[in-house]
Amino acid sequence: MLKNLMKKKKVLYLLITVSLVLVIGLYLFFEKSSQIKINYNELNFISNDVIPNEKSDIITEGETKIGSNENLLLYYNKDLNYIKIVEQNTNNEWTSYFPLENYNTEGKEANKLIKQSLKELCNLSFSNLKTGIESISSADSRVITTTKRIENGIIINVDFRDVSISLDLAIWLDKYGLCVKIPKDKIKDENEYKIVSLDILPQLGSATKGDNGLIVFPDGSGSVYELSKQGQGVSYPFIKSIYSGQKTDIDEMIANDKNGVKNIALPCYGLIKNGTGFVTFISEGAESSKIILAPYGHITKTSRIYTNITYRNSNSFKGPDGDDLFEYDEGLTAGDLTLHYFFKAKKDIGYIDLANTLQIYLVETNKLKANNKLNSKAFIELICATSKKTLLYKDILKITSFEDALSIVNELEKKGIDNLDISLLGWQDLGYLEVPSDFKIANKIGGEKELISLNEAIKKTGGNLFLNTGVLWANDDIGSYNKGNDIIKDFVDVPLTNKGKNIFLLNAFKAVKRFENSYYNSNAYKNKFSLSIDDIGRMVTYDLDKKKPLTKEQSINAYRLLLNKLSEKSVDTAFQTANSYVLPYANRVYNLADNDSDEMFFDYEIPFYQAVLHGYVSYSGEYCGNMSSDFIKQKLKWAEYGQVPYFIITKEDASELRDTKITDVFGTSFDKNEDLIVQTVNEFEKELGHLKDKRIINHKKLMENVFVTTYENGDMVYVNYSQSSFEINEEVILEGKSFKCIRGGKLEKVN
């Protein structure tokens, strides 16, 4: 009996010892996580958008030429405080004001607000940070402007003296076009009133009734507002934040995804008026900015599109007595703002001409990675595993093992389907959607050895294997982060979460450091697997933690810390949605928006972002073919927008995923989709395979449900969404619900 008692004590001591080790280990892990300190010095990046050197020249009265390049002349009028750009080839003029003599006053005297709005360089919104927001135009007689010459341009200091706020507008020409920069360090608001936001060049290129053309708004793939409808319909402005909402709201993000609301991923906009036009790109400060399309009838009888930058975010709420109360950021949360305006000096341009102009600039300034590998035939996401709750614990549910994936790759190769980009979802120990995840390769689905074999097999076929991962999201039931220190906080300094209080977002800097600590000590890095990263290319977070705040600009710079290091170590990366700051690093883009948000404000959607990428980066759309409610329509969209086919595949039937976090997947079994994949990929390769490295140079709607996309080699891809056939020319008929490439560029027929 004594011996049995001693044995029981030993077992008890052993259990206590093991428990203590586990507790201490977990404590040290979490303590290490919470001890990641934000090094703000690491988050300072040197801009390439440098204001030219000052000159001693004096600005004279009237209109003075202040800059020129091969295509443009730049003028400044000191008396009327406007800038003018002249296209040398066409003598077409673009001004920062709308001439009052051309303004339709309907026989009445224009009021003060209209007169100021028509000629303002900028419009300031300000507050005393206790009450609401007021505004004042740079054209107000109380505002003082002074100037300094710089190489090929000018600096205009705008002094809103009544509210003791001043700032610099640096304006100059480089070889591409017009540059406008507002340096953060030149903003002065040290007294009672503080800057809240600023509209920049709101009347540049403004149109009115009688003008023909369109405005390009970068909602999703791109939207068009036709100038022909000026004065009809809505007169309120359409305003949208770039990249993410101005405030981080998890429930809003989830709802937007479900409802098809798109983000602005490419911070640009364009305007075509009477045959010529320009496109604007925001190279700095986009994350703190909105794009505003103000139609005819909103304040003035002009249609215009411009940038607004927010320097202080605000919250309004009701006080105990029902009074309106306001809360603002204390300091400036935006950095420098730089805009580039590219003027297309030729007649009868279209929106794709604007996309091509922007594409050239992005490639030549290394803001868009020019990839040599553009031979991808399809993008396939393979779901490997996820977690499933049992009565006592979570267990990993295997859906597609690495061996299964290898069998799928081999089976497709036998049928001539190679050069596939394949992304593995749920290859880690915890499975798909269990975040934040580490980089431990799941042994239950094959382990490191089988994953290496799969990677080698895919590379032999000319394809690329991506391990899907994320950086920012966190679930409440995953313990590898510290809820008190690692997640972002809201205006009242409490952890930001969803209504269910089970989803969080990590502070971007801490998330990046956590990711690096895990990744660079993993076999995933040792074996140089490529990565497909879900989140940092589609959202920018804003942490209002009182002790460790992080602005949106700093969050993007934290992403850049990670991406620069991955690039230096030659790790291929793919990004979901692809906000423009990831384009210098992107080997491919997936889930690229292939429509807009279907806002009633706009007339139709266009493949603007696709035209910027095509020929340089392989991309796929956001809707997979085998889960589409109308596969034929989805296939036609791929053809029209220059996308490679996209499928989500599993070895086991998707019904096995019930009672897991993967709730929106169906019809994914490879056995049921193999023929569809083979037929679709072969069809696309036959008709469109030779166009992967070619730029899109035109896109037109020929008639209802019939479109043509033209490539730089002259080939035209006709897409017919209707049931009826369409006569391309006397020799070629395009059947209903089909697409066809006409090689050599025969003229399209327009009905």
Helices and strands as residue ranges (DSSP letters): H 2-34, G 40-43, E 63-68, E 72-77, E 82-87, E 93-95, G 100-102, H 112-119, E 122-127, E 134-137, E 144-150, E 153-160, G 161-163, E 165-173, E 178-182, G 184-186, E 194-200, E 213-217, E 223-226, G 227-229, E 238-241, H 250-259, E 268-273, E 276-284, G 286-288, E 289-294, E 304-310, E 314-318, E 324-328, E 337-344, H 351-364, E 378-383, E 385-389, E 394-398, H 402-414, E 420-425, G 443-445, H 447-460, E 464-469, E 473-475, E 503-505, H 508-519, H 523-526, E 530-533, H 552-568, E 573-576, G 580-585, E 588-592, E 604-605, H 608-613, E 618-621, G 625-627, H 631-641, E 646-649, G 654-657, H 670-688, G 689-691, E 696-703, E 706-711, E 716-720, E 726-727, E 733-734, E 738-742
